[in-house]
C-alpha cells in the first residue's frame, strides 16, 4: 500500500491507530525514507513534514504551519526564486502575512518540484478550539494541494469523514505484535536487573521466561507501545525472580494506573526529593514550550530565598537524575491527567521564574556581550523572561505578587528581563519601566500594586521612583501607549484610574489614542474614549498633523472610526498634506468609512482644491466603488483641477473600468486648463477603446485645445492609424488648422513620417498641397524632416514638387536626406528655382554644409545644368562664391570640376579667389580653398570693382602666407605694378597699412623659379 501511494496511485495515505501505538515513530521512519529518496532526484522531489502536539496548539496556527512548510520547501532549493524574494521583502514590512498570499506562494513553490511528499503526524492533535477550527482549515488546504503532492497522515480514528478518499492503513494490536515482541526483546537485552535475573536461569528456562514476558506484556498493552515501555521499566526494577513473577501477574492494562502509582511514590518520598520531584513535574507540565535538560536543571534548583545562582547545585542535574525524580513521568503525554495539581504547579513555576529573574546576577546587562552568548550562560533566563507572567496569572499568590513587584520596580533587572525576552518588539527597547512591561503583557492585576509600591517609594536600591504611569521610554512612550498598542483595555482602564496622562505624546507626537487607532485596537480605543472622556483630546494631532480619525480613515479601521465619530471627533481636520478623513477614506478605498463620514456631515466642499477633488483622488487610486458613491453624493464629476476632470484622470491613469463609469455621468466636452477634452486625453494616451466609447457617447471631434489642436491632430502626430480612422469616421475635420503654424493633420502626419496615416488622410480627401502659416505643404515637411517613404507617397499622389513657401522655398530647398533628394530629383523637380533671395537648392545646401551634407551637395552638383551651376542669388553670388565663403574645399573642388565660372564677380565685384583671400586669415579651410582656385588657374591679376587684385587684398591685410601662396601657386605671375583705384601698387598699399618687412623681391623670385620650372616641365 505504501509503495502504491508513493507512486501516486492515491493522493493521501492515512495511518490510524490508538494513542501510544507508534504512529509518530512510523512517521519518522517514513520521513527518513522519503528524504533519502528525494536526495537521489537532484532536487526534483521534496519531502516536508509537520508534527502536531496538543501541548502547544497556540503555536501551530494554520499560518505558522504553512510558513514552516514553505521554509522547508525553499530550503531544498539552491537559490530562492525571484518571486519568493520579492514576497519576503514585502512581508517584512507587514505585521501579519495574509494567509491567501502565503498559500499562493507555497503552492507556487510546490509546483516547481516534480513531486512533493507531505508527512503530517498526529493531525488529531491539531486544535479545534477558538473562533476557527484549525484542523478543518488544515484539512481543507490538504484537499486543495496541487496534484503533484502525496500526503501521509497519522492520527487517531476520529477523522473518518474527512479521509474517505484516502488509502487507509490501520495499526492494530494484531498487525504490530511482531514489532512489539522485537521491542520487548530489545529492552531485555539493553536492561540491567532484568537481564541479570534471566542470566541466572538455564538456557531453556531463560528462553521460556523471555517468551512468557513477551506474551504477558503483549496481551496487557493491546498494541500500545507507550504502555509496553512503562511495563518494561517496571520489570527492570525487580531484583528477584519471585518479584518478577508477581509483577508480571499484576501488570495493569491501563496506563493511568501506572501514572497514579508513580505519583504515589513521589508523594511518599522524603521532603527534599519530594520538593524537587514536584518542582520538575510542575515545570514540565506547565511550561509554554518544550524545555531543555539544562533549563529544567536550573529550574528545580531554585529556592525562594536564593539571591543568586548556585553553580554547585545547578550542575548536578542530568537527564537520568531528572527522570528518576519524576518516576518516569516526563515521557508521558500532557493529556495523561497531571492537572490534578495544576494550580499549585503554576504557582511553583511562577515562583521559580520570579526568583530566578530577581537574582543579583541579573542586576545589569553586560556591556558588549552577545545576546546569544549571554542566554547560553544562563539556561533558564530566556524561558523565565518570556513566561513568568503566564505562570503568575495561573498560579496567583500573595507571595508571588511580592516577588513580581520587587522585580518590576528594579529598573536594571527590568532592562535585563527585556533583553532576555524573545519578543522583537521589546527586547531592544530602551528606557522601559516595570509598568511598561506590565502594560505590554496586559497584566492588569499588577498595575495597582506596582503603582502603589512605586508611588510611596520603594527601598529597592535600583527602583524607579516618581509617577510610574507617566514614565517614558527613549521613544517617548508611556505605559498607556504600550497598553493601547497591545489592545489591553483593562490595563488602559487601570492606568487611567491612576491618573495616567492620557494626552501624553511620544517622539512622533502620537498619543495613546493615536497608537490604539493606528493598530486597530478596538478594546483599547473604547477604554480610552469611555474611561477618559472628560480628559482625552480626541482631536490631538501628531507630528504629521494627523488626528486619530484621519488615521482610522486612512487605515480602514471602520469600527474605530465610528467610535471616534460617536465621541464627536472633528470630521474635517486636515493633516500636513491637506488630507481630511474623507480624502483618506476615498483614496484608500474604505467605502463604509466614507459613507459614515458623509452621513455624519463631513464637509464635502472642504475637500476640493485646485489640485484635486475627492472624486479625482478616488479615480487615480482606482477605486470604482468609491467613485460610484461619490458620483451619487457630490457634483464633482465635471470639476476641473490642474489635472483636468475626473474622467481625464481615469484615462491618464489607465483606470478603464472607472472611465466607462464616468462617461455615463460626465460632460464629455469639458476642457481642462490647456483646452484638452477627454477625447484629446484619450487620443494622447493612444487608447482606441476609450476613443471609441467617447465618440459613441457624443464627444465632439471638432473641439480645439488652446493650441488649436483637435483630437485628429493628436492622432496624426502619434501615428495611430486605427484611431485616426475612427475619428474620421465620426466626422473629424480634415482641414482643421492648429493655432501656431496653421498646420492640418496631414501636415503633422507628414512631418512625423507616419506614411500610413498620410495615406489614409489623402485617401479620405485631405488637401494634398495645403499650406501652413509659413507656406509649407505636407511635402515640404516630409522632405525637411527626412522621410523618404512619405515623400515618395506624396509625390506619387501628385503633390506639387515645386511648391514655394512664403520664403520661396521648394521641397528641394529644405531637403537634407539623400534618399529624399533622390526621390525629388528623380521626380523631375526644377532645381533652378530660387527662393525670394534667388538662392537655389544648391546655394542652400552649400550654406548648410556644416551639417554633413556633402553627399547631398554632390548629388545636386551632378544633376545641375551649366546655368544652374553659375546661377547667382540677389547678391550676385554663384554657388562657387558661397562654397568659397563657407571655406568648404570639397564643394569648391566639385564645382570646379563641374565647370563653375572662377572669374564670375558677385554683387560687390569680387571673384571667388578674391573672396577666399578676404577670408584667408591663416585659416586652413580658406587656405585650402585658395590653393584649389589658384591650382585651377584663377586669374590672380584680375581687378575688382575697386581696382584691387587678390594681391592688393592680401597686402592690405598684411597676410604674408597669402602673398607667398599667390606668388608660389598662381599659374600667372602676380603683377606688382598694377595699381588700385587710389593708384597704389600692392607693396605701396602694404606700407600704407603699416605692414613692413614684406620681401617682395623674394616673392617675385619665387614666382620666377616656379614659372621656369613649369617651362622646363613643358619642354
MOTATA-V422395 format. One record per residue. N is the residue number from 1. RES is the residue in one small letter. NEAR is the number of other C-alpha atoms within 12 Angstrom. Layout:
# MOTATA-V422395
N&RES&NEAR + N&RES&NEAR
This chain:
# MOTATA-V422395
1&x&19 + 2&x&26 + 3&x&15 + 4&x&14 + 5&x&23 + 6&x&30 + 7&x&19 + 8&x&24 + 9&x&20 + 10&x&25 + 11&x&34 + 12&x&37 + 13&x&37 + 14&x&41 + 15&x&40 + 16&x&35 + 17&x&35 + 18&x&28 + 19&x&32 + 20&x&34 + 21&x&35 + 22&x&35 + 23&x&37 + 24&x&34 + 25&x&19 + 26&x&31 + 27&x&33 + 28&x&25 + 29&x&17 + 30&x&31 + 31&x&29 + 32&x&19 + 33&x&21 + 34&x&30 + 35&x&27 + 36&x&17 + 37&x&21 + 38&x&24 + 39&x&17 + 40&x&13 + 41&x&18 + 42&x&17 + 43&x&25 + 44&x&25 + 45&x&32 + 46&x&39 + 47&x&43 + 48&x&39 + 49&x&36 + 50&x&36 + 51&x&33 + 52&x&32 + 53&x&26 + 54&x&26 + 55&x&24 + 56&x&21 + 57&x&27 + 58&x&22 + 59&x&23 + 60&x&28 + 61&x&30 + 62&x&34 + 63&x&25 + 64&x&24 + 65&x&31 + 66&x&35 + 67&x&32 + 68&x&23 + 69&x&33 + 70&x&34 + 71&x&25 + 72&x&25 + 73&x&36 + 74&x&32 + 75&x&19 + 76&x&28 + 77&x&23 + 78&x&11 + 79&x&14 + 80&x&21 + 81&x&20 + 82&x&14 + 83&x&20 + 84&x&27 + 85&x&15 + 86&x&14 + 87&x&23 + 88&x&23 + 89&x&13 + 90&x&17 + 91&x&19 + 92&x&12 + 93&x&11 + 94&x&12 + 95&x&11 + 96&x&17 + 97&x&23 + 98&x&19 + 99&x&21 + 100&x&16 + 101&x&22 + 102&x&30 + 103&x&29 + 104&x&24 + 105&x&32 + 106&x&36 + 107&x&29 + 108&x&23 + 109&x&36 + 110&x&35 + 111&x&21 + 112&x&26 + 113&x&27 + 114&x&22 + 115&x&32 + 116&x&42 + 117&x&43 + 118&x&39 + 119&x&41 + 120&x&40 + 121&x&36 + 122&x&39 + 123&x&42 + 124&x&35 + 125&x&36 + 126&x&35 + 127&x&28 + 128&x&22 + 129&x&16 + 130&x&11 + 131&x&8 + 132&x&14 + 133&x&19 + 134&x&29 + 135&x&31 + 136&x&24 + 137&x&25 + 138&x&33 + 139&x&26 + 140&x&15 + 141&x&25 + 142&x&31 + 143&x&21 + 144&x&19 + 145&x&28 + 146&x&26 + 147&x&22 + 148&x&30 + 149&x&37 + 150&x&40 + 151&x&45 + 152&x&46 + 153&x&47 + 154&x&45 + 155&x&40 + 156&x&30 + 157&x&26 + 158&x&21 + 159&x&26 + 160&x&18 + 161&x&11 + 162&x&23 + 163&x&31 + 164&x&17 + 165&x&16 + 166&x&29 + 167&x&28 + 168&x&27 + 169&x&25 + 170&x&26 + 171&x&30 + 172&x&27 + 173&x&27 + 174&x&19 + 175&x&18 + 176&x&26 + 177&x&27 + 178&x&18 + 179&x&24 + 180&x&36 + 181&x&31 + 182&x&22 + 183&x&25 + 184&x&37 + 185&x&28 + 186&x&18 + 187&x&27 + 188&x&32 + 189&x&20 + 190&x&16 + 191&x&23 + 192&x&20 + 193&x&25 + 194&x&35 + 195&x&30 + 196&x&22 + 197&x&28 + 198&x&32 + 199&x&22 + 200&x&18 + 201&x&18 + 202&x&13 + 203&x&12 + 204&x&13 + 205&x&16 + 206&x&21 + 207&x&19 + 208&x&15 + 209&x&27 + 210&x&33 + 211&x&20 + 212&x&22 + 213&x&36 + 214&x&31 + 215&x&25 + 216&x&30 + 217&x&40 + 218&x&37 + 219&x&26 + 220&x&30 + 221&x&35 + 222&x&30 + 223&x&32 + 224&x&34 + 225&x&38 + 226&x&36 + 227&x&37 + 228&x&41 + 229&x&35 + 230&x&36 + 231&x&40 + 232&x&41 + 233&x&32 + 234&x&34 + 235&x&39 + 236&x&31 + 237&x&23 + 238&x&25 + 239&x&21 + 240&x&21 + 241&x&25 + 242&x&13 + 243&x&19 + 244&x&31 + 245&x&24 + 246&x&17 + 247&x&24 + 248&x&31 + 249&x&20 + 250&x&19 + 251&x&29 + 252&x&26 + 253&x&24 + 254&x&23 + 255&x&30 + 256&x&21 + 257&x&19 + 258&x&30 + 259&x&31 + 260&x&21 + 261&x&21 + 262&x&30 + 263&x&27 + 264&x&18 + 265&x&22 + 266&x&28 + 267&x&22 + 268&x&16 + 269&x&19 + 270&x&14 + 271&x&13 + 272&x&17 + 273&x&23 + 274&x&24 + 275&x&24 + 276&x&36 + 277&x&39 + 278&x&43 + 279&x&40 + 280&x&42 + 281&x&42 + 282&x&38 + 283&x&48 + 284&x&38 + 285&x&38 + 286&x&36 + 287&x&37 + 288&x&27 + 289&x&24 + 290&x&21 + 291&x&26 + 292&x&22 + 293&x&26 + 294&x&26 + 295&x&36 + 296&x&44 + 297&x&37 + 298&x&40 + 299&x&47 + 300&x&43 + 301&x&38 + 302&x&37 + 303&x&29 + 304&x&27 + 305&x&18 + 306&x&22 + 307&x&20 + 308&x&24 + 309&x&30 + 310&x&23 + 311&x&16 + 312&x&12 + 313&x&19 + 314&x&24 + 315&x&22 + 316&x&19 + 317&x&26 + 318&x&20 + 319&x&22 + 320&x&15 + 321&x&22 + 322&x&34 + 323&x&25 + 324&x&24 + 325&x&33 + 326&x&38 + 327&x&34 + 328&x&33 + 329&x&37 + 330&x&33 + 331&x&24 + 332&x&28 + 333&x&25 + 334&x&26 + 335&x&18 + 336&x&23 + 337&x&19 + 338&x&28 + 339&x&18 + 340&x&19 + 341&x&21 + 342&x&25 + 343&x&23 + 344&x&28 + 345&x&31 + 346&x&37 + 347&x&35 + 348&x&41 + 349&x&49 + 350&x&45 + 351&x&44 + 352&x&48 + 353&x&45 + 354&x&45 + 355&x&42 + 356&x&42 + 357&x&50 + 358&x&43 + 359&x&33 + 360&x&22 + 361&x&25 + 362&x&33 + 363&x&25 + 364&x&25 + 365&x&25 + 366&x&20 + 367&x&10 + 368&x&10 + 369&x&14 + 370&x&14 + 371&x&23 + 372&x&17 + 373&x&15 + 374&x&23 + 375&x&27 + 376&x&18 + 377&x&22 + 378&x&32 + 379&x&28 + 380&x&40 + 381&x&42 + 382&x&34 + 383&x&40 + 384&x&42 + 385&x&42 + 386&x&31 + 387&x&34 + 388&x&45 + 389&x&41 + 390&x&28 + 391&x&37 + 392&x&36 + 393&x&28 + 394&x&25 + 395&x&28 + 396&x&28 + 397&x&23 + 398&x&18 + 399&x&21 + 400&x&32 + 401&x&31 + 402&x&24 + 403&x&35 + 404&x&42 + 405&x&40 + 406&x&36 + 407&x&45 + 408&x&45 + 409&x&43 + 410&x&37 + 411&x&37 + 412&x&33 + 413&x&40 + 414&x&41 + 415&x&37 + 416&x&41 + 417&x&45 + 418&x&41 + 419&x&37 + 420&x&38 + 421&x&30 + 422&x&21 + 423&x&20 + 424&x&13 + 425&x&18 + 426&x&30 + 427&x&25 + 428&x&22 + 429&x&28 + 430&x&23 + 431&x&28 + 432&x&41 + 433&x&45 + 434&x&45 + 435&x&53 + 436&x&47 + 437&x&54 + 438&x&46 + 439&x&43 + 440&x&37 + 441&x&37 + 442&x&32 + 443&x&38 + 444&x&31 + 445&x&30 + 446&x&39 + 447&x&42 + 448&x&29 + 449&x&30 + 450&x&41 + 451&x&40 + 452&x&23 + 453&x&31 + 454&x&32 + 455&x&22 + 456&x&17 + 457&x&21 + 458&x&24 + 459&x&15 + 460&x&21 + 461&x&17 + 462&x&24 + 463&x&30 + 464&x&38 + 465&x&28 + 466&x&19 + 467&x&26 + 468&x&40 + 469&x&43 + 470&x&34 + 471&x&34 + 472&x&32 + 473&x&30 + 474&x&16 + 475&x&21 + 476&x&26 + 477&x&40 + 478&x&44 + 479&x&52 + 480&x&57 + 481&x&53 + 482&x&48 + 483&x&45 + 484&x&45 + 485&x&37 + 486&x&35 + 487&x&34 + 488&x&35 + 489&x&36 + 490&x&32 + 491&x&41 + 492&x&52 + 493&x&35 + 494&x&35 + 495&x&47 + 496&x&38 + 497&x&24 + 498&x&26 + 499&x&24 + 500&x&34 + 501&x&31 + 502&x&42 + 503&x&33 + 504&x&32 + 505&x&30 + 506&x&30 + 507&x&18 + 508&x&20 + 509&x&25 + 510&x&38 + 511&x&41 + 512&x&52 + 513&x&56 + 514&x&50 + 515&x&42 + 516&x&38 + 517&x&44 + 518&x&35 + 519&x&31 + 520&x&31 + 521&x&33 + 522&x&32 + 523&x&29 + 524&x&41 + 525&x&49 + 526&x&34 + 527&x&35 + 528&x&48 + 529&x&39 + 530&x&25 + 531&x&26 + 532&x&30 + 533&x&23 + 534&x&14 + 535&x&20 + 536&x&31 + 537&x&30 + 538&x&39 + 539&x&32 + 540&x&32 + 541&x&32 + 542&x&31 + 543&x&18 + 544&x&21 + 545&x&24 + 546&x&38 + 547&x&41 + 548&x&49 + 549&x&55 + 550&x&48 + 551&x&43 + 552&x&44 + 553&x&44 + 554&x&34 + 555&x&28 + 556&x&30 + 557&x&34 + 558&x&32 + 559&x&25 + 560&x&39 + 561&x&46 + 562&x&31 + 563&x&33 + 564&x&42 + 565&x&32 + 566&x&21 + 567&x&26 + 568&x&23 + 569&x&31 + 570&x&29 + 571&x&43 + 572&x&31 + 573&x&31 + 574&x&29 + 575&x&27 + 576&x&15 + 577&x&16 + 578&x&23 + 579&x&34 + 580&x&38 + 581&x&48 + 582&x&51 + 583&x&49 + 584&x&41 + 585&x&43 + 586&x&44 + 587&x&36 + 588&x&34 + 589&x&35 + 590&x&33 + 591&x&31 + 592&x&26 + 593&x&40 + 594&x&45 + 595&x&31 + 596&x&28 + 597&x&38 + 598&x&29 + 599&x&17 + 600&x&23 + 601&x&20 + 602&x&28 + 603&x&24 + 604&x&29 + 605&x&22 + 606&x&22 + 607&x&32 + 608&x&27 + 609&x&22 + 610&x&18 + 611&x&22 + 612&x&30 + 613&x&41 + 614&x&47 + 615&x&52 + 616&x&49 + 617&x&39 + 618&x&39 + 619&x&45 + 620&x&35 + 621&x&29 + 622&x&30 + 623&x&31 + 624&x&31 + 625&x&28 + 626&x&36 + 627&x&44 + 628&x&32 + 629&x&30 + 630&x&36 + 631&x&30 + 632&x&17 + 633&x&23 + 634&x&24 + 635&x&24 + 636&x&35 + 637&x&41 + 638&x&30 + 639&x&33 + 640&x&34 + 641&x&28 + 642&x&22 + 643&x&32 + 644&x&37 + 645&x&44 + 646&x&50 + 647&x&52 + 648&x&48 + 649&x&39 + 650&x&38 + 651&x&41 + 652&x&31 + 653&x&26 + 654&x&24 + 655&x&29 + 656&x&29 + 657&x&25 + 658&x&36 + 659&x&41 + 660&x&30 + 661&x&31 + 662&x&39 + 663&x&35 + 664&x&22 + 665&x&24 + 666&x&30 + 667&x&27 + 668&x&39 + 669&x&32 + 670&x&31 + 671&x&32 + 672&x&29 + 673&x&20 + 674&x&21 + 675&x&26 + 676&x&36 + 677&x&42 + 678&x&50 + 679&x&54 + 680&x&47 + 681&x&42 + 682&x&39 + 683&x&41 + 684&x&31 + 685&x&28 + 686&x&29 + 687&x&31 + 688&x&27 + 689&x&23 + 690&x&38 + 691&x&41 + 692&x&30 + 693&x&30 + 694&x&39 + 695&x&32 + 696&x&22 + 697&x&24 + 698&x&21 + 699&x&31 + 700&x&31 + 701&x&40 + 702&x&30 + 703&x&30 + 704&x&31 + 705&x&31 + 706&x&18 + 707&x&21 + 708&x&26 + 709&x&40 + 710&x&42 + 711&x&51 + 712&x&53 + 713&x&48 + 714&x&42 + 715&x&43 + 716&x&43 + 717&x&33 + 718&x&32 + 719&x&32 + 720&x&31 + 721&x&27 + 722&x&25 + 723&x&38 + 724&x&43 + 725&x&30 + 726&x&30 + 727&x&40 + 728&x&34 + 729&x&20 + 730&x&25 + 731&x&24 + 732&x&34 + 733&x&31 + 734&x&40 + 735&x&31 + 736&x&32 + 737&x&31 + 738&x&30 + 739&x&18 + 740&x&15 + 741&x&21 + 742&x&26 + 743&x&38 + 744&x&44 + 745&x&49 + 746&x&53 + 747&x&50 + 748&x&44 + 749&x&42 + 750&x&47 + 751&x&36 + 752&x&35 + 753&x&35 + 754&x&36 + 755&x&34 + 756&x&27 + 757&x&38 + 758&x&46 + 759&x&34 + 760&x&32 + 761&x&41 + 762&x&33 + 763&x&20 + 764&x&22 + 765&x&19 + 766&x&31 + 767&x&30 + 768&x&37 + 769&x&33 + 770&x&34 + 771&x&31 + 772&x&31 + 773&x&19 + 774&x&22 + 775&x&25 + 776&x&39 + 777&x&44 + 778&x&53 + 779&x&56 + 780&x&50 + 781&x&43 + 782&x&43 + 783&x&41 + 784&x&33 + 785&x&30 + 786&x&31 + 787&x&34 + 788&x&32 + 789&x&30 + 790&x&39 + 791&x&48 + 792&x&32 + 793&x&34 + 794&x&46 + 795&x&34 + 796&x&20 + 797&x&24 + 798&x&19 + 799&x&30 + 800&x&30 + 801&x&42 + 802&x&32 + 803&x&33 + 804&x&31 + 805&x&30 + 806&x&18 + 807&x&20 + 808&x&25 + 809&x&38 + 810&x&42 + 811&x&48 + 812&x&52 + 813&x&47 + 814&x&40 + 815&x&39 + 816&x&39 + 817&x&31 + 818&x&30 + 819&x&26 + 820&x&38 + 821&x&43 + 822&x&30 + 823&x&32 + 824&x&46 + 825&x&31 + 826&x&22 + 827&x&25 + 828&x&18 + 829&x&27 + 830&x&28 + 831&x&40 + 832&x&33 + 833&x&31 + 834&x&31 + 835&x&29 + 836&x&18 + 837&x&21 + 838&x&28 + 839&x&35 + 840&x&41 + 841&x&45 + 842&x&53 + 843&x&47 + 844&x&36 + 845&x&37 + 846&x&43 + 847&x&31 + 848&x&26 + 849&x&28 + 850&x&19 + 851&x&15 + 852&x&19 + 853&x&26 + 854&x&28 + 855&x&24 + 856&x&35 + 857&x&42 + 858&x&27 + 859&x&33 + 860&x&40 + 861&x&38 + 862&x&24 + 863&x&27 + 864&x&31 + 865&x&19 + 866&x&21 + 867&x&20 + 868&x&32 + 869&x&41 + 870&x&34 + 871&x&34 + 872&x&32 + 873&x&30 + 874&x&18 + 875&x&21 + 876&x&25 + 877&x&37 + 878&x&42 + 879&x&51 + 880&x&50 + 881&x&47 + 882&x&40 + 883&x&42 + 884&x&44 + 885&x&36 + 886&x&32 + 887&x&38 + 888&x&36 + 889&x&30 + 890&x&30 + 891&x&45 + 892&x&45 + 893&x&31 + 894&x&31 + 895&x&42 + 896&x&33 + 897&x&21 + 898&x&26 + 899&x&24 + 900&x&33 + 901&x&32 + 902&x&40 + 903&x&31 + 904&x&31 + 905&x&29 + 906&x&30 + 907&x&19 + 908&x&21 + 909&x&24 + 910&x&36 + 911&x&40 + 912&x&49 + 913&x&52 + 914&x&44 + 915&x&40 + 916&x&44 + 917&x&46 + 918&x&33 + 919&x&28 + 920&x&35 + 921&x&25 + 922&x&23 + 923&x&20 + 924&x&19 + 925&x&25 + 926&x&33 + 927&x&34 + 928&x&30 + 929&x&43 + 930&x&50 + 931&x&36 + 932&x&35 + 933&x&45 + 934&x&36 + 935&x&25 + 936&x&27 + 937&x&23 + 938&x&33 + 939&x&32 + 940&x&43 + 941&x&34 + 942&x&33 + 943&x&29 + 944&x&30 + 945&x&17 + 946&x&20 + 947&x&25 + 948&x&37 + 949&x&41 + 950&x&48 + 951&x&50 + 952&x&45 + 953&x&41 + 954&x&40 + 955&x&40 + 956&x&32 + 957&x&30 + 958&x&32 + 959&x&31 + 960&x&31 + 961&x&28 + 962&x&41 + 963&x&44 + 964&x&31 + 965&x&36 + 966&x&47 + 967&x&37 + 968&x&31 + 969&x&35 + 970&x&36 + 971&x&28 + 972&x&25 + 973&x&34 + 974&x&38 + 975&x&29 + 976&x&30 + 977&x&21 + 978&x&25 + 979&x&26 + 980&x&29 + 981&x&17 + 982&x&15 + 983&x&16 + 984&x&26 + 985&x&30 + 986&x&37 + 987&x&36 + 988&x&26 + 989&x&31 + 990&x&28 + 991&x&20 + 992&x&18 + 993&x&19 + 994&x&15 + 995&x&20 + 996&x&19 + 997&x&15 + 998&x&27 + 999&x&20 + 1000&x&28 + 1001&x&16 + 1002&x&17 + 1003&x&29 + 1004&x&27 + 1005&x&18 + 1006&x&24 + 1007&x&28 + 1008&x&23 + 1009&x&18 + 1010&x&23 + 1011&x&22 + 1012&x&17 + 1013&x&15 + 1014&x&18 + 1015&x&12 + 1016&x&10 + 1017&x&9 + 1018&x&8 + 1019&x&7
